[in-house]
């Protein structure tokens, strides 16, 4: 499959950069999903801390999303170059 992508792109670095951008998105999705699941478990164990847990999980999800966006932009810049 990688060989087909390399032939389509013409330059191997373009295909590898596009794959890296995709991996950044997949990693962010897994991380945000894990944060959400763990936050639900924590809220179920301690319902009185719902506000604190929700706030912390939203901040962490936003930070992960920012890093993923940065990874996608860098990957696409390398792919376009």
JORA-V666893 format. One record per residue. SS is DSSP state (2 for helix, 1 for strand, 0 for the rest). OMEGA is omega in whole degrees, -180 to 180 (none if undefined). D_LAST is the distance of its C-alpha to the last C-alpha in Angstrom with 1 decimal. Layout:
ss: (SS & SS)
omega: (OMEGA & OMEGA)
d_last: (D_LAST & D_LAST)
This chain:
ss: (0 & 2 & 2 & 2 & 2 & 2 & 2 & 2 & 2 & 0 & 0 & 2 & 2 & 2 & 2 & 2 & 2 & 2 & 2 & 2 & 2 & 2 & 2 & 2 & 2 & 2 & 2 & 2 & 2 & 2 & 2 & 2 & 2 & 2 & 2 & 2 & 2 & 2 & 2 & 2 & 2 & 2 & 2 & 2 & 2 & 0 & 2 & 2 & 2 & 2 & 2 & 2 & 2 & 2 & 2 & 2 & 2 & 2 & 2 & 2 & 2 & 2 & 2 & 2 & 2 & 2 & 2 & 2 & 2 & 2 & 2 & 2 & 2 & 2 & 2 & 2 & 2 & 2 & 2 & 2 & 0)
omega: (179 & 179 & 179 & 178 & -180 & 179 & -179 & -178 & -179 & -179 & -177 & -178 & 178 & -180 & -180 & 178 & 178 & 176 & 178 & 177 & 177 & 178 & 177 & 180 & 179 & 179 & 178 & 178 & 178 & -179 & -180 & 176 & 178 & 177 & -180 & 179 & 179 & 177 & 177 & 178 & -180 & 179 & 178 & -180 & -178 & -177 & -180 & -180 & -175 & -178 & -180 & -178 & -180 & 180 & 179 & -178 & 177 & 178 & 179 & 179 & 178 & 178 & 178 & 180 & 177 & 178 & 179 & 178 & 177 & 179 & 178 & -180 & 179 & 179 & 180 & 175 & 176 & -179 & -179 & -177 & none)
d_last: (22.1 & 19.1 & 19.7 & 19.6 & 16.2 & 14.8 & 16.5 & 15.3 & 11.6 & 12.1 & 10.2 & 11.9 & 9.3 & 7.8 & 11.5 & 12.4 & 10.0 & 11.5 & 14.9 & 14.6 & 14.1 & 17.1 & 19.1 & 18.8 & 20.4 & 23.0 & 23.9 & 24.4 & 26.5 & 28.7 & 29.1 & 30.1 & 32.4 & 34.1 & 34.6 & 36.2 & 38.4 & 39.6 & 40.3 & 42.4 & 44.3 & 44.9 & 46.2 & 48.5 & 49.9 & 50.3 & 50.5 & 51.6 & 48.3 & 46.3 & 45.0 & 43.8 & 42.1 & 40.4 & 39.2 & 37.8 & 36.1 & 34.4 & 33.1 & 31.8 & 30.1 & 28.4 & 27.2 & 25.8 & 24.1 & 22.5 & 21.1 & 19.9 & 18.2 & 16.5 & 15.4 & 14.1 & 12.1 & 10.6 & 10.0 & 8.4 & 6.0 & 5.1 & 5.6 & 3.8 & 0.0)
